[in-house]
Amino acid sequence: MRDPVVIPDRLNMVSFFLDDRLAEGRGDDVAIIHSGLTQGGDVATAPTTQVTYRELAADSCRVTNLLRELGLRIEDRVQLLLLDTPEFASAYFGILRAGCVAVPTNTWLQPKDYAYYLEYARPQAVIVDAEVWPMLEPVWRDAPYTKHFIVVDRAGGKVPDGTIDWHAAMARQSPEAKIEPTWRDDFATWLSSSGSTGNPKCVPHMHHDFVWNTVAYAQRTLQLKSTDVTLSAPKLFFGYALGSNLLFPLSVGGRAVLTHERLEARDYLGLIERFGVTQFVTVPTNIAKLVALDETRRHDLSSLHSLVSAGEALPSRIYRDFKVRYGVEIYDGIGSAEMFHVYITNRPGDVKEGSLGRIVDGYTHRLVDDDNREVAPGEIGTLVIQGPSAGAGYWRMRDRSRETFWGDAVKGGDKFHVDADGYFWYCGRGDDMLKCSGVYVSPVEVENCLLGHAAVREAGVVGFRDEAGLEKAMAFVELHDPTLASDALAAELVAFARGHIAAFKAPRRIVFTTLPRTETGKIKRNELRARVGDT
């Protein structure tokens, strides 16, 4: 057990993540590399911008001064609708330097979603990229609480009437600003809870939460160093990427590579090669795409020492295939917006294939049944994770908060079992679990079994009721070659499953399809469940 992570009472996280690098003499070191690569473009010729720690600190001060000029004060919320560019970083740290609260928001949403956020989060100001503006434009004038809309047009165009031009406003601000002397328990950032249906739930987090998890997970567990260069497939509006590809590398004096486009899997190989990326942050779906690439050119990935994977369980087959092909270790883990970031993970020198690894030092856990009683060792239970990075609850959702947040503990919907060596094995979401023949069945186990068949690219397993009203497993299967779909192959897959897992767990039905996915690449199980009646 390591020494506990000690956080001072007086804390503004900008000092920890940015200003301390200047005090260490790293002001001229590169903090951010922004690649203007577009999907299908040439990585070698894509325009690139580099920002040093000194330049980033100065720009964050300009943002702080702008917000104060506009009348914003400590605790006022500022919504970020920015792409993964240097402006995101300077705006984020500038908001926190002013003592305001940042609300990073998905930039792939529709006008109705932004109308919801403008009422729900009540931001005093919104900083929005011109590329995102068309989705905000239909609703911004009806915002009930927002006084200022600041538009970042990276092409230098004219901003809409009634909005503030980011570039013009920044040009008149001083590169120095007094940091608001916030406390460790002042709110810093709202994170949107991923994977929920309907409108998002925002989790208010304190300055303390980000620093604590960074030390416990990024520095002590993943052992990030100043020589590390990170790159992320998920975007910074996700807490997963905000930590992994901005806060974590900057906390040790490393570099973060940002790309504002949504890229193809092969594009990331070129970025890794060009910028000497040492750690790639991604999700299992993207790893599967990297494994499936038919590349004629072999990229130089010698700089890359690891991938960080989260978001959903990584199937063993994909782990093995990736490691054989690329020779790079994967640290699969699990985290949540409720806890800010990862709390269970595989790690350097300690990877058990197929598992999600061991608990990060400083967190504790329980596995409970449906009555919140602790399950016996080795049994499947719902995870209750406890640790100092827990959020304060869900904004304006009292009942949901009390269901989920138990002090510093968070009860999610994820079910696990823990083996005798302390490794966690993901068994699915609570509402995804099946009960076949009176026994809980993990859809993940069935999916991983089907992935062992050479024809299967991916599978999504849900439950259906048979003629007797009993729950059985049903698999929606995406094939490498869709033309192979047939009744004969379906029967072959059922027999394959019966030969590898208990017969009662094997799917009784197979449906060949293209799997629906969320923006983060997770399978939309709710949509699959809705399709059950149509098959």
Secondary structure as the mmCIF struct_conf table of DSSP 4:
data_model
#
loop_
_struct_conf.conf_type_id
_struct_conf.id
_struct_conf.beg_label_comp_id
_struct_conf.beg_label_asym_id
_struct_conf.beg_label_seq_id
_struct_conf.end_label_comp_id
_struct_conf.end_label_asym_id
_struct_conf.end_label_seq_id
HELX_LH_PP_P HELX_LH_PP_P1 ARG A 2 VAL A 6
BEND BEND1 ASP A 9 ASP A 9
STRN STRN1 ARG A 10 ARG A 10
HELX_RH_AL_P HELX_RH_AL_P1 MET A 13 VAL A 14
HELX_RH_PI_P HELX_RH_PI_P1 SER A 15 ASP A 19
HELX_RH_AL_P HELX_RH_AL_P2 ASP A 20 ALA A 23
TURN_TY1_P TURN_TY1_P1 GLU A 24 GLY A 25
TURN_TY1_P TURN_TY1_P2 GLY A 27 ASP A 28
BEND BEND2 ASP A 29 ASP A 29
STRN STRN2 VAL A 30 SER A 35
TURN_TY1_P TURN_TY1_P3 GLN A 39 GLY A 40
HELX_RH_3T_P HELX_RH_3T_P1 VAL A 43 THR A 45
BEND BEND3 ALA A 46 ALA A 46
STRN STRN3 THR A 48 THR A 52
HELX_RH_AL_P HELX_RH_AL_P3 TYR A 53 GLU A 69
TURN_TY1_P TURN_TY1_P4 LEU A 70 GLY A 71
TURN_TY1_P TURN_TY1_P5 ILE A 74 GLU A 75
STRN STRN4 ARG A 77 LEU A 81
BEND BEND4 ASP A 84 THR A 85
HELX_RH_AL_P HELX_RH_AL_P4 PRO A 86 ARG A 97
TURN_TY1_P TURN_TY1_P6 ALA A 98 GLY A 99
STRN STRN5 VAL A 101 PRO A 104
TURN_TY1_P TURN_TY1_P7 THR A 107 TRP A 108
HELX_RH_AL_P HELX_RH_AL_P5 PRO A 111 TYR A 120
TURN_TY1_P TURN_TY1_P8 ALA A 121 ALA A 121
BEND BEND5 GLN A 124 GLN A 124
STRN STRN6 ALA A 125 ASP A 129
TURN_TY1_P TURN_TY1_P9 ALA A 130 VAL A 132
HELX_RH_AL_P HELX_RH_AL_P6 TRP A 133 LEU A 136
TURN_TY1_P TURN_TY1_P10 GLU A 137 VAL A 139
HELX_RH_3T_P HELX_RH_3T_P2 TRP A 140 ASP A 142
BEND BEND6 PRO A 144 TYR A 145
STRN STRN7 HIS A 148 VAL A 152
TURN_TY1_P TURN_TY1_P11 ARG A 154 ALA A 155
HELX_LH_PP_P HELX_LH_PP_P2 LYS A 158 PRO A 160
TURN_TY1_P TURN_TY1_P12 ASP A 161 GLY A 162
BEND BEND7 THR A 163 THR A 163
STRN STRN8 ILE A 164 ASP A 165
HELX_RH_AL_P HELX_RH_AL_P7 TRP A 166 ALA A 171
TURN_TY1_P TURN_TY1_P13 ARG A 172 ARG A 172
BEND BEND8 GLN A 173 GLN A 173
BEND BEND9 PRO A 175 PRO A 175
HELX_LH_PP_P HELX_LH_PP_P3 LYS A 178 GLU A 180
STRN STRN9 TRP A 183 TRP A 183
TURN_TY1_P TURN_TY1_P14 ARG A 184 ASP A 185
BEND BEND10 ASP A 186 ASP A 186
STRN STRN10 PHE A 187 SER A 192
HELX_LH_PP_P HELX_LH_PP_P4 SER A 193 SER A 193
TURN_TY1_P TURN_TY1_P15 SER A 194 GLY A 195
BEND BEND11 THR A 197 ASN A 199
STRN STRN11 CYS A 202 MET A 206
HELX_RH_AL_P HELX_RH_AL_P8 HIS A 207 ASN A 213
HELX_RH_PI_P HELX_RH_PI_P2 THR A 214 GLN A 219
TURN_TY1_P TURN_TY1_P16 ARG A 220 THR A 221
BEND BEND12 LEU A 222 LEU A 222
TURN_TY1_P TURN_TY1_P17 SER A 226 THR A 227
STRN STRN12 VAL A 229 SER A 232
BEND BEND13 ALA A 233 PRO A 234
TURN_TY1_P TURN_TY1_P18 LEU A 236 PHE A 237
BEND BEND14 PHE A 238 PHE A 238
HELX_RH_AL_P HELX_RH_AL_P9 GLY A 239 LEU A 242
HELX_RH_PI_P HELX_RH_PI_P3 GLY A 243 LEU A 247
HELX_RH_AL_P HELX_RH_AL_P10 PHE A 248 SER A 251
TURN_TY1_P TURN_TY1_P19 VAL A 252 GLY A 253
STRN STRN13 ARG A 255 THR A 259
BEND BEND15 GLU A 261 GLU A 261
HELX_RH_AL_P HELX_RH_AL_P11 ALA A 265 PHE A 275
TURN_TY1_P TURN_TY1_P20 GLY A 276 GLY A 276
BEND BEND16 THR A 278 THR A 278
STRN STRN14 GLN A 279 THR A 282
HELX_RH_AL_P HELX_RH_AL_P12 PRO A 284 ALA A 292
BEND BEND17 THR A 296 ARG A 297
HELX_LH_PP_P HELX_LH_PP_P5 ARG A 298 HIS A 299
TURN_TY1_P TURN_TY1_P21 SER A 302 SER A 303
STRN STRN15 SER A 306 SER A 309
BEND BEND18 GLY A 311 GLU A 312
HELX_RH_AL_P HELX_RH_AL_P13 SER A 316 TYR A 326
STRN STRN16 GLU A 329 GLY A 335
HELX_RH_3T_P HELX_RH_3T_P3 ALA A 337 MET A 339
BEND BEND19 PHE A 340 HIS A 341
STRN STRN17 VAL A 342 THR A 345
STRN STRN18 ARG A 347 ARG A 347
TURN_TY1_P TURN_TY1_P22 PRO A 348 GLY A 349
STRN STRN19 ASP A 350 ASP A 350
TURN_TY1_P TURN_TY1_P23 GLU A 353 GLY A 354
BEND BEND20 SER A 355 SER A 355
STRN STRN20 ARG A 358 ILE A 359
HELX_LH_PP_P HELX_LH_PP_P6 VAL A 360 VAL A 360
TURN_TY1_P TURN_TY1_P24 ASP A 361 GLY A 362
STRN STRN21 THR A 364 VAL A 368
TURN_TY1_P TURN_TY1_P25 ASP A 370 ASP A 371
BEND BEND21 ASN A 372 ASN A 372
HELX_LH_PP_P HELX_LH_PP_P7 ARG A 373 ARG A 373
STRN STRN22 GLU A 374 GLU A 374
HELX_LH_PP_P HELX_LH_PP_P8 VAL A 375 ALA A 376
TURN_TY1_P TURN_TY1_P26 PRO A 377 GLY A 378
BEND BEND22 GLU A 379 GLU A 379
STRN STRN23 GLY A 381 GLN A 386
TURN_TY1_P TURN_TY1_P27 PRO A 388 SER A 389
TURN_TY1_P TURN_TY1_P28 TRP A 395 ARG A 396
HELX_RH_AL_P HELX_RH_AL_P14 ARG A 398 THR A 404
STRN STRN24 PHE A 405 TRP A 406
TURN_TY1_P TURN_TY1_P29 GLY A 407 ASP A 408
STRN STRN25 ALA A 409 VAL A 418
TURN_TY1_P TURN_TY1_P30 ALA A 420 ASP A 421
BEND BEND23 GLY A 422 GLY A 422
STRN STRN26 PHE A 424 ARG A 429
TURN_TY1_P TURN_TY1_P31 GLY A 430 ASP A 432
STRN STRN27 LEU A 434 CYS A 436
TURN_TY1_P TURN_TY1_P32 SER A 437 GLY A 438
STRN STRN28 VAL A 439 VAL A 441
HELX_RH_AL_P HELX_RH_AL_P15 PRO A 443 LEU A 451
TURN_TY1_P TURN_TY1_P33 GLY A 452 GLY A 452
BEND BEND24 HIS A 453 HIS A 453
TURN_TY1_P TURN_TY1_P34 ALA A 454 ALA A 455
STRN STRN29 VAL A 456 ARG A 465
TURN_TY1_P TURN_TY1_P35 GLU A 467 ALA A 468
BEND BEND25 GLY A 469 GLY A 469
STRN STRN30 GLU A 471 LEU A 479
BEND BEND26 HIS A 480 ASP A 481
HELX_RH_3T_P HELX_RH_3T_P4 PRO A 482 LEU A 484
HELX_RH_AL_P HELX_RH_AL_P16 ASP A 487 ARG A 498
TURN_TY1_P TURN_TY1_P36 GLY A 499 HIS A 500
BEND BEND27 ILE A 501 ILE A 501
HELX_RH_3T_P HELX_RH_3T_P5 ALA A 503 LYS A 505
BEND BEND28 ALA A 506 ALA A 506
BEND BEND29 ARG A 508 ARG A 508
STRN STRN31 ARG A 509 PHE A 512
HELX_LH_PP_P HELX_LH_PP_P9 THR A 514 PRO A 516
STRN STRN32 ARG A 517 ARG A 517
TURN_TY1_P TURN_TY1_P37 GLU A 519 THR A 520
BEND BEND30 GLY A 521 GLY A 521
STRN STRN33 ILE A 523 ILE A 523
HELX_RH_AL_P HELX_RH_AL_P17 ARG A 525 ARG A 531
HELX_RH_3T_P HELX_RH_3T_P6 VAL A 532 ASP A 534
#
